[in-house]
Amino acid sequence: RLLNSEEALPLLETAALLLDGEIDPILDFCRGLYRSYRPTLFLRYRGEGERMEDDLALADPDPYPIEKLSADLLEWLDSLLGDWPASARGVGELKGFRDARDATGLISSAFFKPQKEAFPAVGRSDIAFSVNRSRLPPALRERAEEADAILERYLLSARLERYNRLVRALCGCYRVFERLAAEAKAEAGAMDFSDIAIGAYRLLEDPGIAFTVQSGVQDLLIDEFQDTSRLQWAIFQPMMEELTAGRGIFDRQSFFAVGDVKQSIYGFREADYTLLEGLAAAAGREVSARLVPLRRSYRSGPLIIDFVNAVFGGSELAGFAEHETDLPPIGGSVTVYPLIKAAEGATRKEERWALDAKRIADSIQGLVQNGALIAEKREEDGKTDWRSRPARFGDIAVIYRKKGCARALEEELSRRNIPCRRDEPGGFYRRDEVRDLLAFLDFLCDPENRLALSALIRSPLLGLSEADFSEVLSRARKGSLRAALAETFPEASRLLERSLKESASASPAQAAEAFLQATSARLRYRLYTGDALAALPL
């Protein structure tokens, strides 16, 4: 849409010209701002017109326009050449040049060629004479440095002006991109995460809506506060201030936040962990606020806690205090691997993933083959006990950042005949169990939805086979698939019809839960996957 927009066309042409004809960097700029920084831009610039480019622009403390350059070079040429006949032609041509490269070329042609020396016209970083200074007459070497200084000063100013033109064009493109993206989402009836946060902020700008929401809040709890963005905090901060000031309608009100800066997903959806550091002070301006450090862990063993203390104890993390644990020593190890560098031959991310997969597979293989001991928690006669046993492949889990990493690891483990199972290989909503459940909900909304009913018939939930599905389809070619199911497999049909009837007085969650229980869903999916450990995520 952006590339076809008449409004964006002149901006795109300007930016592309300044980027040597490249369009992709412009699109990357727009996408990057939109996906990662839109809430921040909304808070800072909404209704402010072109303030973004004003903030991004770089001021030139001592502008050096082309006219100034032309005058200074003319003066330099006059002082250098005096009454030399060629100077008239050189000076005349200089008056019309528009680029520093042309300037150097003209100077070279006006001065050096009459000396019958062929010197390159453009020099250091495309600024002045790239000549072998030792070949110049001694009296001229010092004068050539003067020309360098003149051109260098102009190029600094010209580059700043070029940068500012690019900033204006890119910011203009982004504004068009943002509007077109909003139109596309409106047409599709879709919203993204940032739309929800921005929409909530705009709603609460209405005093009536803000009062209605605030009057229903007695206690406000924000968990994982270290991953709160400034836009999210702009939504909740007024509520916090009302609660802590005691201005609500309830006798007792409270605000509670919990977070750990060490666990921050830095930059994720513009999370700003520094908000947590100033929270107690902000709340304390109205009423007494308490900061309660949580330094004791109830789920991490001494090995992990010691490692955390070693890593963060020597850092500049504000307010870090050593942690403790209630758990006894239960063995294990922490290994920090060095980063894979390009020097190891991995220049592409796929190559780095492959090397990383080999390293992880080596570790997994070594743990099992060498009989590494792991601690197993057992409860007997009401008592908890920890016992050691050799590690098995099924004891090991790998947490990865990107799907590409997982694919590389699966391939490496498969080559070594190491059994592995990858949870949710296509994402949560692509799991068979979840897709079948969504088909059931679609069926409740529209019992004649052929796609939804077909998915249910083919799923393990009704206990029908592919051959059964083909039979239902053959009977439904000229009629209703729902009716064909009732005629061919009445028991499966009755199950669905009963669920449809019960859904009229139940919530979608209640209807789904009842259907899953009626179909023995957990058992059916275990048999379907052939995996005794498989379980339906509810």
LINWO-V589102 format. One line per field, one symbol per residue. phi: phi as a letter, one per 30 degrees, with the letter a starting at -180 (. if undefined). psi: psi as a letter, one per 20 degrees, with the letter a starting at -180 (. if undefined). burial: b if it has 9 or more other C-alpha atoms within 8 Angstrom, else e. A space follows every 50 residues. Layout:
phi = ???
psi = ???
burial = ???
//
This chain:
phi = .ddcddddedddddddddchidceeddddddddddcbdedddddbeicic dddddddcdcdbebdddddeddddddddddciceeddddddddddcdbbd ddddddddddcddddhcccedcbehhcadccdeddddedcdddddddedd dddddeddddddddddedddddddddedddddddddddicbcededdddd ddddddeddedddddcccbcbcchddcdcddddddceededddddicdcc dbbabbbbabddcddeidhiebdddddcdddddddcbdccccdcccccbc dedddddedddddcccddidbecbbcdddbijabccddddcdddjcccdd dddddddddddeddddedddiedbcbdbbbhiccbcbcaddceddcbccb cbdddddddedddddchcdabcdhdcjedcdedddddddddddddbdcdd dddddddddddciccddddddddddcdcadddddddddbddddddddddd ddddcbdeddddddddddcheedddddddibdcdbddc
psi = hghjphhighggggghgikkjphghghggggggghhjggghghhipjjdk hghhhhqpqohmqnrhhgggghhggggghghcjphihggghghhhjqjqh ghghgggghhghhhjkpnqqhpbpkkicomqohiiqqhhighhhhggggg hggghghhhghgghgggggghggghgggghgggghghikqqaghgggggg ghgihohgggggghijohppporlhikprhgghhghghgghggiikjaiq hpqqppqprohhjpnpipkkpniihhhjgghghihgrpqpoopnipqjip rhggghgghhgihjrjppjpqqrrqiqrpkaaqppoqqqprhhjjnhqhh hhggghgggghgggghgghjkppqpppqppkjqpqpqqrqqrhiipqppr hqhhggghgggghhhjkopqpoplhjqgjiqggghhhhhghhhhhnijoh gghggghirihikqrhhgghggghhjhjbphghhghhgmhghghgghghg ghihjqrhggggggghghjlggghhghgijoiiqqpp.
burial = ebeeeeebbebbebbbbbeeebbeebeebbebbbeebbbbbbeebeeeee eebeeebeeeeeebbeeebbebbbebbbeebeeeeebebbbebbeeeeeb bbbbbbbbbbbbbeeeeeebbbbeeebbbbeeeeeeeeeebebbeebbeb bbbbbebbebebbbbbbbbbbbbbebbbebeeeebeeeeeeeeeebbbeb bebbeeeebbeeebbeebbbeeebbbbbbbbbbbbeeebbbbbbeeebee eebbbebebbeeebebeeebbbbebbeeebeebbeeeeeeeeeeeebeeb bbbbbbbbbeebbeeeeeeeeebbbbbeebeeeeeeeeebeeeeebeeee bbbbbbbbebbeebbebbeeebbbbeeeeeeeeeebeeebbebeeeeeee eeeebbebbbebbbeeebebeeeeeeeeebbebbbbbebbbbbbeebbbe ebbbbbbbbbbbebeeeebebbbebbeeebbbbbbbeeebebbbbeeebb ebbeebeeebbbebbbeebbbbebbbbeeeeeeeeeee
//
